[in-house]
């Protein structure tokens, strides 16, 4: 829960502001002086600081300097009397987020705090995603923390050293070759060749020679001997080759020109974008070959079925692209968050990686839908409405679940829905 650290030596004003924050749905930590506040301030404080300038012992400037020394991205809002405005302006140049001149309307302060909290949330979320992406990447290049991906990662580890053929299914861009390479990398064959063949890109005129070789050249199957053969897009294999491949799969024997077939030792992994049972029913693929290739089936879920992984993946791809092109890593701002949350990503991980690369190269930014010529408050309402609609749609109108995802108190979420004219009941699935 995002919070406010409120520092003021006037107990009456401190309590009054605390009540206003709580009514607005904002948690608050109260401190009567700067020193007691700094004693409990960590570099990853999940909120912002609101402090008076004139206080005994450590004043607002001291709080600002100490807070920014611990975390240069921690928003600090200064409350100041009219005589201190020049000092407050100077503090803005030193890194303060905002200053509020006394006397002020409470709504003005709360609006500033909400902006600061959103800035802080994005900063902490960027840090969390990058740390999680780095940690996950050290464990496995198949990134994901959702239960479905955890199960897939565990299954891959269990299967890696079981010398069984595997059919890997998944939509385009889901990472089928990544799974195949992990099965090879974590197996006892890891020191032997991993040979990948894209069946969709095999020219029919030379497909036979490419796979099985000729009198003067070894084929790709022979190159995989004692290693792993990965047949990508197996559903696109030419009909004429399917019968010849069946013998390899069944007998682990490779035809040799002018001689007896020779034994080969390999593991066969295949991938398919489509439902292979349908390809068999339509006569495009041999049923007996499919039965032997699918000793085990692995299904990779599309991004839309594991939305909670999208931020983690995007942060990893941003870091990867920034290193590749020697560019600074752009932060994930509210506009990018909205796109990550609402896009269906039909191209899956590949499309998400391309978007991250374009962001790093400065070639793309989420479209604001022509909102830039509207008043700021209207643009913010437009964005907030879109995020709330996306989350409610995802939760089928369950306000409690939406509040958990958005990290908002339930009463605060209800207030936002009412202000924006949204009815959660309209997002509930009808049975």
C-alpha positions as CSV (number, residue, x, y, z in Angstrom):
1,X,0.0,0.0,0.0
2,X,1.4,3.4,-1.0
3,X,1.6,5.8,1.9
4,X,2.5,9.4,2.9
5,X,5.1,10.3,5.5
6,X,3.7,13.5,7.0
7,X,6.2,15.6,9.0
8,X,5.0,18.7,10.9
9,X,5.6,20.0,14.4
10,X,2.1,21.5,14.7
11,X,0.0,18.7,16.2
12,X,-3.3,20.3,15.2
13,X,-2.4,20.7,11.5
14,X,-0.7,17.2,11.6
15,X,-3.9,15.5,12.8
16,X,-6.2,17.5,10.5
17,X,-4.1,16.6,7.5
18,X,-3.9,13.0,8.6
19,X,-7.7,12.8,8.7
20,X,-7.9,14.3,5.2
21,X,-5.5,11.8,3.8
22,X,-7.4,8.9,5.4
23,X,-10.7,10.1,4.0
24,X,-9.0,10.2,0.6
25,X,-8.0,6.6,1.0
26,X,-4.3,7.4,1.5
27,X,-2.4,5.7,4.4
28,X,-0.3,8.1,6.5
29,X,2.7,7.9,8.8
30,X,2.9,10.8,11.3
31,X,6.1,12.4,12.6
32,X,6.4,15.5,14.7
33,X,10.0,16.4,13.5
34,X,12.4,15.6,10.7
35,X,14.8,13.5,12.8
36,X,12.2,10.9,13.9
37,X,11.0,10.6,10.3
38,X,14.5,10.1,8.9
39,X,15.1,7.4,11.6
40,X,12.4,5.2,10.0
41,X,13.1,6.1,6.3
42,X,14.4,3.3,4.1
43,X,15.6,3.7,0.5
44,X,12.7,1.7,-0.7
45,X,10.0,3.6,1.3
46,X,6.7,2.7,-0.5
47,X,5.4,6.3,-0.6
48,X,6.2,10.0,-0.6
49,X,7.2,12.6,2.0
50,X,5.2,15.7,2.9
51,X,7.1,18.0,5.2
52,X,6.9,21.5,6.6
53,X,10.0,23.6,6.0
54,X,10.3,25.4,9.3
55,X,10.8,22.9,12.1
56,X,13.3,22.6,15.0
57,X,16.3,20.2,14.9
58,X,16.0,18.9,11.3
59,X,14.0,21.3,9.1
60,X,12.4,20.5,5.7
61,X,15.6,21.2,3.8
62,X,17.4,18.7,5.9
63,X,14.7,16.2,5.3
64,X,14.9,16.8,1.6
65,X,18.7,16.5,1.4
66,X,18.7,13.3,3.6
67,X,15.8,11.7,1.7
68,X,17.3,12.3,-1.7
69,X,20.7,11.0,-0.5
70,X,19.0,7.7,0.3
71,X,16.9,7.6,-2.8
72,X,17.2,10.3,-5.5
73,X,13.8,9.3,-6.9
74,X,11.8,9.7,-3.7
75,X,9.2,12.5,-4.1
76,X,9.3,15.1,-1.4
77,X,6.6,17.8,-1.1
78,X,7.4,20.9,0.9
79,X,4.7,22.9,2.8
80,X,5.8,26.5,3.2
81,X,4.6,29.9,4.4
82,X,4.5,32.8,2.0
83,X,7.8,34.1,3.3
84,X,9.6,30.8,2.4
85,X,8.4,30.6,-1.3
86,X,11.9,31.7,-2.6
87,X,13.4,28.9,-0.5
88,X,10.8,26.4,-1.8
89,X,11.6,27.3,-5.4
90,X,15.3,26.8,-4.8
91,X,14.4,23.4,-3.2
92,X,12.5,22.4,-6.4
93,X,15.8,23.0,-8.3
94,X,17.5,20.7,-5.7
95,X,15.1,17.9,-6.4
96,X,11.8,18.5,-4.4
97,X,8.7,17.2,-6.2
98,X,6.5,20.1,-5.3
99,X,5.8,22.8,-2.8
100,X,2.5,23.9,-1.3
101,X,2.1,27.5,0.0
102,X,0.2,28.0,3.2
103,X,-2.6,28.5,3.7
104,X,-3.7,25.9,1.2
105,X,-6.8,24.0,0.2
106,X,-6.5,20.4,1.4
107,X,-7.7,19.2,-2.1
108,X,-4.7,21.0,-3.6
109,X,-2.3,19.1,-1.3
110,X,-4.0,15.7,-1.9
111,X,-3.9,16.2,-5.7
112,X,-0.2,16.9,-5.5
113,X,0.3,13.8,-3.3
114,X,-1.7,11.6,-5.7
115,X,0.6,12.7,-8.5
116,X,3.7,12.0,-6.4
117,X,2.3,8.6,-5.3
118,X,1.8,7.6,-9.0
119,X,5.3,8.7,-9.8
120,X,6.7,6.7,-6.8
121,X,4.6,3.7,-7.7
122,X,6.0,3.7,-11.2
123,X,9.6,4.0,-9.9
124,X,9.2,1.1,-7.5
125,X,7.4,-1.0,-10.1
126,X,10.2,-0.4,-12.6
127,X,12.8,-1.5,-9.9
128,X,10.8,-4.5,-8.9
129,X,10.3,-5.7,-12.5
130,X,13.9,-5.3,-13.4
131,X,15.1,-7.1,-10.3
132,X,12.6,-9.9,-10.9
133,X,13.5,-10.1,-14.6
134,X,17.2,-10.4,-13.7
135,X,16.6,-13.0,-11.0
136,X,14.3,-15.0,-13.3
137,X,16.7,-14.8,-16.2
138,X,19.5,-16.3,-14.1
139,X,17.2,-19.3,-13.4
140,X,15.9,-19.7,-16.9
141,X,15.5,-17.8,-20.1
142,X,11.9,-18.9,-20.1
143,X,10.6,-15.9,-18.1
144,X,7.4,-16.1,-16.0
145,X,6.2,-16.1,-12.4
146,X,2.6,-17.1,-13.0
147,X,1.5,-20.6,-11.8
148,X,1.1,-21.8,-15.4
149,X,4.7,-20.8,-16.2
150,X,6.1,-22.2,-13.0
151,X,4.5,-25.5,-13.8
152,X,5.9,-25.4,-17.4
153,X,9.4,-24.7,-16.1
154,X,9.2,-27.5,-13.6
155,X,7.9,-29.9,-16.3
156,X,10.8,-29.0,-18.6
157,X,13.3,-29.7,-15.8
158,X,11.6,-33.1,-15.1
159,X,11.6,-34.0,-18.8
160,X,15.1,-32.8,-19.7
161,X,16.9,-35.9,-18.6
162,X,14.2,-38.3,-19.7
163,X,15.2,-39.3,-23.3
164,X,11.7,-39.0,-24.7
165,X,10.5,-37.2,-27.8
166,X,8.4,-34.1,-27.1
167,X,5.8,-32.2,-29.1
168,X,5.8,-28.5,-28.1
169,X,2.6,-26.7,-29.0
170,X,1.9,-22.9,-28.9
171,X,0.9,-19.9,-30.9
172,X,3.4,-18.0,-32.9
173,X,5.8,-16.1,-30.8
174,X,5.3,-17.9,-27.6
175,X,8.8,-19.3,-27.3
176,X,8.7,-22.9,-28.6
177,X,12.3,-22.9,-29.7
178,X,13.3,-21.5,-26.3
179,X,11.6,-24.5,-24.6
180,X,13.3,-26.9,-27.0
181,X,16.7,-25.4,-26.3
182,X,16.1,-25.7,-22.6
183,X,15.2,-29.3,-22.9
184,X,18.5,-29.8,-24.7
185,X,20.6,-27.6,-22.3
186,X,19.3,-29.3,-19.2
187,X,19.7,-32.8,-20.6
188,X,22.7,-35.2,-20.7
189,X,23.0,-34.3,-24.4
190,X,23.9,-30.7,-23.6
191,X,27.5,-31.1,-24.9
192,X,26.3,-32.5,-28.2
193,X,24.7,-30.7,-31.2
194,X,21.3,-29.0,-31.1
195,X,20.2,-29.0,-34.7
196,X,17.1,-26.9,-35.6
197,X,15.2,-27.3,-38.8
198,X,12.3,-25.0,-39.8
199,X,10.0,-27.3,-41.7
200,X,8.0,-24.3,-42.9
201,X,11.1,-22.9,-44.6
202,X,12.2,-26.1,-46.3
203,X,12.2,-25.7,-50.1
204,X,10.4,-28.8,-51.4
205,X,13.0,-29.3,-54.2
206,X,15.9,-29.8,-51.7
207,X,14.0,-30.7,-48.5
208,X,14.9,-34.4,-48.8
209,X,18.6,-33.6,-49.3
210,X,18.6,-31.1,-46.5
211,X,17.2,-33.5,-44.0
212,X,18.6,-36.9,-45.1
213,X,21.7,-35.8,-47.0
214,X,23.1,-37.0,-50.3
215,X,26.1,-38.9,-51.6
216,X,28.3,-35.8,-51.1
217,X,26.8,-34.1,-48.0
218,X,25.5,-35.0,-44.6
219,X,21.9,-34.1,-43.8
220,X,20.6,-32.2,-40.8
221,X,19.5,-35.5,-39.2
222,X,23.0,-36.9,-39.3
223,X,24.4,-33.7,-37.9
224,X,22.2,-34.2,-34.8
225,X,23.6,-37.7,-34.1
226,X,24.1,-38.1,-30.3
227,X,22.4,-34.7,-29.8
228,X,19.0,-33.2,-30.3
229,X,17.0,-32.7,-33.5
230,X,14.4,-29.9,-33.3
231,X,11.8,-29.9,-36.1
232,X,10.1,-26.5,-35.9
233,X,6.7,-26.1,-37.5
234,X,6.3,-29.8,-38.0
235,X,2.9,-29.4,-39.5
236,X,4.4,-27.8,-42.6
237,X,6.6,-30.8,-43.4
238,X,6.1,-31.9,-47.1
239,X,4.0,-35.0,-47.4
240,X,6.8,-36.9,-49.2
241,X,9.2,-36.5,-46.3
242,X,6.8,-37.6,-43.6
243,X,7.0,-41.3,-44.4
244,X,10.8,-41.2,-44.5
245,X,10.9,-39.4,-41.2
246,X,8.6,-42.0,-39.6
247,X,11.4,-44.7,-40.0
248,X,13.9,-42.4,-38.3
249,X,11.5,-41.7,-35.5
250,X,10.5,-45.4,-35.1
251,X,13.8,-47.2,-35.7
252,X,16.4,-44.5,-35.1
253,X,17.9,-45.5,-38.4
254,X,19.0,-43.2,-41.2
255,X,18.9,-44.3,-44.9
256,X,22.3,-44.5,-46.5
257,X,22.9,-44.3,-50.3
258,X,24.0,-47.7,-51.6
259,X,24.2,-49.4,-48.2
260,X,22.4,-50.5,-45.0
261,X,20.7,-47.9,-42.9
262,X,22.9,-46.8,-40.1
263,X,21.9,-46.4,-36.5
264,X,21.7,-42.9,-35.1
265,X,21.3,-41.7,-31.5
266,X,19.2,-38.6,-31.2
267,X,16.3,-37.1,-29.3
268,X,13.6,-35.5,-31.5
269,X,11.7,-32.4,-30.4
270,X,9.0,-31.0,-32.6
271,X,6.9,-27.9,-32.5
272,X,3.5,-26.9,-33.9
273,X,1.5,-23.7,-34.1
274,X,-1.7,-25.5,-35.0
275,X,-3.8,-28.3,-33.6
276,X,-2.1,-31.3,-35.1
277,X,-5.1,-33.5,-34.6
278,X,-6.9,-31.3,-37.0
279,X,-4.1,-31.5,-39.5
280,X,-4.3,-35.3,-39.3
281,X,-8.1,-35.2,-39.7
282,X,-7.7,-33.1,-42.9
283,X,-5.1,-35.5,-44.3
284,X,-2.2,-33.1,-44.1
285,X,-0.2,-35.0,-41.6
286,X,0.3,-38.7,-41.0
287,X,-1.4,-40.0,-37.8
288,X,1.3,-42.6,-37.2
289,X,4.1,-40.0,-37.3
290,X,2.2,-37.7,-34.9
291,X,1.6,-40.5,-32.4
292,X,5.3,-41.2,-32.2
293,X,6.4,-37.5,-32.0
294,X,3.9,-36.7,-29.2
295,X,5.2,-39.2,-26.6
296,X,4.9,-36.1,-24.4
297,X,3.1,-32.9,-25.2
298,X,4.0,-29.5,-23.8
299,X,1.7,-26.5,-24.3
300,X,3.0,-23.0,-24.0
301,X,0.3,-20.5,-23.0
302,X,-0.2,-17.3,-25.0
303,X,0.5,-14.0,-23.2
304,X,-3.2,-13.2,-22.8
305,X,-3.4,-16.3,-20.5
306,X,-0.6,-15.1,-18.3
307,X,-1.0,-11.3,-18.2
308,X,0.7,-11.1,-14.8
309,X,4.0,-12.0,-16.6
310,X,3.8,-9.2,-19.2
311,X,5.5,-6.5,-17.0
312,X,8.3,-8.9,-16.0
313,X,9.0,-9.9,-19.6
314,X,8.8,-6.3,-20.9
315,X,11.3,-5.1,-18.3
316,X,13.7,-7.9,-19.2
317,X,13.4,-7.1,-22.9
318,X,14.0,-3.4,-22.3
319,X,17.2,-4.1,-20.4
320,X,18.3,-6.6,-23.1
321,X,17.7,-4.0,-25.9
322,X,19.3,-1.2,-23.9
323,X,22.5,-3.3,-23.6
324,X,22.4,-4.5,-27.2
325,X,22.2,-1.0,-28.6
326,X,24.1,0.8,-25.8
327,X,21.1,3.1,-25.1
328,X,19.6,4.2,-21.7
329,X,16.8,1.9,-20.5
330,X,13.5,3.9,-20.7
331,X,11.2,3.8,-17.7
332,X,7.9,2.0,-17.9
333,X,5.5,5.0,-17.6
334,X,1.7,5.1,-17.1
335,X,1.1,5.1,-20.9
336,X,3.2,2.0,-21.4
337,X,1.5,0.3,-18.4
338,X,-1.9,0.9,-20.0
339,X,-0.8,-0.7,-23.2
340,X,0.8,-3.7,-21.4
341,X,-2.4,-4.2,-19.5
342,X,-4.9,-3.8,-22.3
343,X,-3.3,-5.1,-25.5
344,X,-4.0,-8.7,-26.6
345,X,-0.5,-9.2,-27.9
346,X,-1.4,-11.6,-30.7
347,X,2.3,-11.9,-31.6
348,X,2.9,-13.0,-28.0
349,X,6.5,-12.8,-26.6
350,X,8.0,-11.9,-30.0
351,X,5.7,-8.9,-30.4
352,X,6.4,-7.8,-26.9
353,X,10.2,-8.0,-27.4
354,X,9.8,-6.0,-30.7
355,X,7.9,-3.3,-28.8
356,X,10.6,-3.1,-26.1
357,X,13.3,-2.7,-28.8
358,X,11.3,0.1,-30.5
359,X,10.9,1.9,-27.2
360,X,14.7,1.7,-26.5
361,X,15.4,3.1,-30.0
362,X,12.9,5.9,-29.5
363,X,10.8,4.7,-32.5
364,X,7.5,4.2,-30.7
365,X,5.5,5.4,-27.7
366,X,1.9,4.3,-26.7
367,X,-0.6,6.2,-28.7
368,X,-2.6,8.7,-26.5
369,X,-5.5,8.5,-28.9
370,X,-5.4,12.2,-29.8
371,X,-5.9,13.2,-26.1
372,X,-3.0,15.7,-26.1
373,X,-5.2,18.6,-27.1
374,X,-7.6,18.1,-24.2
375,X,-7.2,19.6,-20.7
376,X,-4.8,17.7,-18.4
377,X,-7.6,16.6,-16.0
378,X,-9.6,15.2,-18.8
379,X,-6.6,13.3,-20.2
380,X,-5.9,11.8,-16.7
381,X,-9.6,10.8,-16.3
382,X,-9.5,9.2,-19.8
383,X,-6.4,7.2,-18.9
384,X,-7.7,6.2,-15.4
385,X,-11.1,5.1,-16.9
386,X,-9.3,2.9,-19.4
387,X,-7.1,1.2,-16.8
388,X,-10.1,0.6,-14.5
389,X,-12.2,-0.8,-17.3
390,X,-9.4,-3.2,-18.3
391,X,-8.9,-4.4,-14.8
392,X,-12.7,-4.8,-14.1
393,X,-13.0,-6.7,-17.4
394,X,-10.2,-9.0,-16.4
395,X,-11.8,-9.6,-13.0
396,X,-15.3,-10.0,-14.3
397,X,-16.5,-7.0,-12.2
398,X,-15.1,-8.4,-8.9
399,X,-14.3,-5.1,-7.1
400,X,-12.3,-6.9,-4.3
401,X,-10.0,-8.6,-6.8
402,X,-9.7,-5.3,-8.8
403,X,-8.7,-3.4,-5.6
404,X,-6.1,-6.1,-4.8
405,X,-4.5,-5.8,-8.3
406,X,-4.6,-2.0,-8.3
407,X,-3.3,-1.9,-4.7
408,X,-6.1,0.4,-3.6
409,X,-8.4,0.4,-0.6
410,X,-11.8,-0.9,-1.7
411,X,-13.5,2.4,-0.6
412,X,-11.0,4.4,-2.7
413,X,-11.7,2.2,-5.7
414,X,-15.5,2.7,-5.3
415,X,-15.0,6.5,-5.1
416,X,-13.0,6.4,-8.3
417,X,-15.6,4.3,-10.1
418,X,-18.4,6.7,-8.9
419,X,-16.4,9.8,-10.1
420,X,-15.8,8.3,-13.5
421,X,-19.3,6.9,-13.9
422,X,-18.3,3.3,-14.0
423,X,-20.5,0.4,-12.7
424,X,-18.6,-2.7,-11.8
425,X,-21.8,-4.8,-12.2
426,X,-21.7,-4.1,-16.0
427,X,-18.4,-6.1,-16.2
428,X,-19.8,-9.3,-14.6
429,X,-20.1,-12.2,-16.8
430,X,-23.7,-13.3,-17.4
431,X,-24.5,-17.0,-17.0
